[in-house]
Amino acid sequence: MRFSHKKASEVRTPRTLDRKTQSLYADDADGLERDVLNRKRLATQLARAIRDLAEETESAVVGLVGPWGSGKSSLLGQIETDLASSDWYIGHHNPWAYSDFAGSAAGFFASLRDAVPEEVLGKEWRATVGEWVSKAAPLGAAGGVAGVDGSGAIGAVGAVITGNRSPARLREVAAEGLKKIDKPVLMVLDDLDRLAPDELLYTFKLVRLLGRLPNVYYLLAYDEATLTDLLEATDLVGKGSGRAQQYLEKIIQVRLEIPPMLAEQQAALANAAIDEICARRGITLTAGANRRMQRVWQDCLAIYLDQPRSVKRLFTQVDATWPDVAGEVDFADFVAITFLRVFERRTLDLVVDHRAEILQQASSFNFGTRQESPQDRWARWKQRIAAAEPRYPAAIENLLADLFIYIRGAKEGTQYVGSSYQEDVTQRMGVGTSEHFDRYVQIGVPESDLAEATVRAAADELRAGELGPAITELVHRMSDDASPALRKLRREHQASPLPASTTLPLLGNIYLSAMEQKSGPFGLSPNFSIIGLAVDVLDQTDPSIAGSLIEALAAADPASLALAADTVRMALKESDTPHPWAAGAKTPVADALARGIREFASQPARSHPRLLSFLYDHFHLAEPAETRELLWEAIDSGAWDLQEVLGLLIPLGQASNGEESWTSMGDFSEGTIEDMLGVDEVLDRIPENPELLDRHNPNVYFDRRVDADDLNARIEYALTGLERVRARRRQEAEAASGPEVPTADGDDDPAQAD
């Protein structure tokens, strides 16, 4: 059971549907409420009340009262079926079909006449009714009603007939005929609450003045509150006069009320709808989805879905739109957002307008918002929700808190710190993440988004060892924005491990392009995500096979070599988690890096953007002296310029002042120079340039903002750092030698003092 007035039970496997159970879209007695609301019993009770009434009086008006959407029409159908099976004639009059009283009267009696078989009433009675109607209503109105003039009675209007043929006498003759019929007649008038005020008045006039015929009973279905409002809008009753209820009491002799749904009936009806959707769409709900739906039901939906029609209204919309998002969103969250779309559209617009804040995207946070307390934030959001004018503000507050952790934290007066909740929402493709939010409000996967179906297909191709269209699409998407695709691919791996033999080449293929992509301020850069996935994939592989696969990756191409080196480095750095394959791959990958660095030496150092990364990887995977030898080998051969190498050793990063961001040089590191080249050796080879110290005073801020391609600025920064090292060493040497000590008579030679 998904929804309950008590505790949610275990998930049921959806049953297989046949045509009889496909009742979600029905709007009659075969609807969902037939089974779960026990309306058959209620219809039997109401039909019995009408039979008992017929024993007491020869004609009466019965009102079937219930709010809009409570299932009056369905119940009417069941009452009719019950009475028809026990010797009643059933007629229907639709006051919507007529624009004035005369036309409605003609139609009413045509329906009454047609409800009773001709052989029961006889042609003479039918002719009398036809003549009566023609005199009670203008010829045009009566003539427009099917069957009224078919007996030829209207043609006799104006004819000289012996005896009294006045309307009163004709009514009397018609009444005498009705007294003789073998069964009572039930005239059903539905949807009175949908009439205009004037239409309602002449319908009541019809029932009151023309309809009081023996053996004829009237069953009127309506929402009483709406009918009262309609009557108060007429000159006859007037607003606020209190006469509307008195007027209804004069018209309606017996009032039968549809009881409100019990809590368990509400839940049963909603569960029946969900069962049908799950069976129709092949959905199996998890225990977690059941718990979330239970919470949403208790906090909000049960308050709104208080009538059968409102339950159907929500779930028919869910069923109709689910195919567009199947497999791409969380079912429970989709039900909740669909509810907002159907019942509280302004609240959904509010969520969309403030999505950046709700999803805690960096662009939404100004200084004031970051400093705001949870209590102040909740007060601000309560005002926003109230301004959207939901029908039940407290229920909508609860629903938004269920969907979005940001609002929940404000409501509960706390801060949710950490990523465990957000990771759970992401894993289940919930609405509370920027990755999936648009799918809910767009009812589909936006073109800019990567569908989960594509990633699943790509994962299947990887498992099958096939390069198919899904992998092609995945690589194309990752070349522009790798992070979302990597998150999805990692979830696929967690669900069912991906083979390293096909996954590693795929990751190597996009590794360098991913490194050029910028990450958000709160997310991992794409290259770290690739490395993490590569480590996970290798951990799921037999260690002996994993080692050979990482070696093969390192030998493939520079991009794959970079991934292999970074992957082994990360695995060796993670001391808490053993990675058996990493230790064996350390030396082979270091050797591959050495070969790659030597190949780079065929061109100037500045032409290799990955040189610094390769050098660092080699430094950590091989002996430090080996990296230094590689560098000096290339420098001494004349392939690389020492100053260019020094410039490349200055790292680049992203800096920001909160309003803009830029590329900035990192700190000059004497330790890095020592590790890679040896500071003494570099100082011996770099000529002194004291002008750099004058140009870049250490007490004055050195602007590190730089164009990423401007290696000359990095070279100048590195040389300035070396000049400071040189100056510091000179000062340290002078301080260590101490000041000169003069003799007593001024002679510099202490040996001559005597």
Helices and strands as residue ranges (DSSP letters): G 19-21, H 33-36, H 39-56, E 59-65, H 72-84, E 89-92, G 95-97, H 101-115, H 118-121, H 123-136, H 139-143, G 154-156, H 167-179, E 185-189, G 192-194, H 197-205, I 206-210, E 216-222, H 224-232, H 243-251, E 254-257, H 263-281, H 287-296, I 297-301, H 302-304, H 308-321, G 322-324, H 331-343, H 345-353, H 355-358, G 362-364, H 367-371, H 374-387, H 393-403, H 405-412, H 420-427, H 437-442, H 452-464, H 469-480, H 482-495, H 500-515, H 526-539, H 543-554, H 558-573, H 580-600, G 605-607, H 611-621, H 624-636, H 642-648, E 652-656, E 661-665, H 670-676, H 679-685, H 691-695, H 711-737, G 750-752
